[in-house]
Amino acid sequence: MIALLAAAALALSPDAVLTKYRAALKAVREPRVFTVEYTLEQTGTRTLEQTHRIFRSGGDERDEIIEVNGTRTTHPQVRIFRGRRYRYTVSSLAPRAAAYDFTFVGTRRDGRHVDYVYDLTAKRPQAFTLTRITIDGVTFLPAALIFVTRDHDGRGEIHFAKAEKWWVATTASASASEPGGTAHERLTFSAWRFPPSLPAGTFGARPHPTPQALLP
């Protein structure tokens, strides 16, 4: 009870938070060049664990599979993609007032500040629909998004946090109904790096080995 009262005392009004949220989204910038690792865990109807190392520059992506089911490989499987959209940017996932109504739920204490929770109601039917947002009380960017999907009774959530000067995804999880049961998938992102550029050959037809300078 004391913690809830303290959080309420620190909190801004719901309308003031949404004003700051809109301004933060307008100002947010996404990194054009970055490297990141993510671990993919699948359970339920199938079981799989993979660790990928991603290199991106604009729409070009190099995807290295560096570990499968706990076994690290010395010769990663490499795939190259051109013009591939990166799906986990906060600017592409964050809800806007044009598409959603925001209903204030309450505050949540997060260390020395409070975050703000809103339920979301889509103004038009969508295949992918956000149902709740937690707004970080320092940056006023999304700290967490909860979603549902029209197909397969899907549902899940995505979390964000700061890496260097950027606001990036930290985890994404989802569950969906499939023949034979429910499939679960979780991505955990780590080792974010933001070099000014990537070496020549990173996205070549015969990709060069990963430069040591880019390894964690």
Secondary structure, 3 states (H helix, E strand, C coil): CHHHHHHHHHCCCHHHHHHHHHHHHHHCCCCCEEEEEEEEEEECCCCEEEEEEEEEECCEEEEEEEEECCEEEEEEEEEEECCCCCCCCHHHHCCCCCCEEEEEEEEEEECCEEEEEEEEEECCCCCEEEEEEEECCCCCCEEEEEEEECHHHCEEEEEEEEECCEEEEEEEEEEEEECCEEEEEEEEEEEEECCCCCCCCCCCCCCCCCCHHHCC
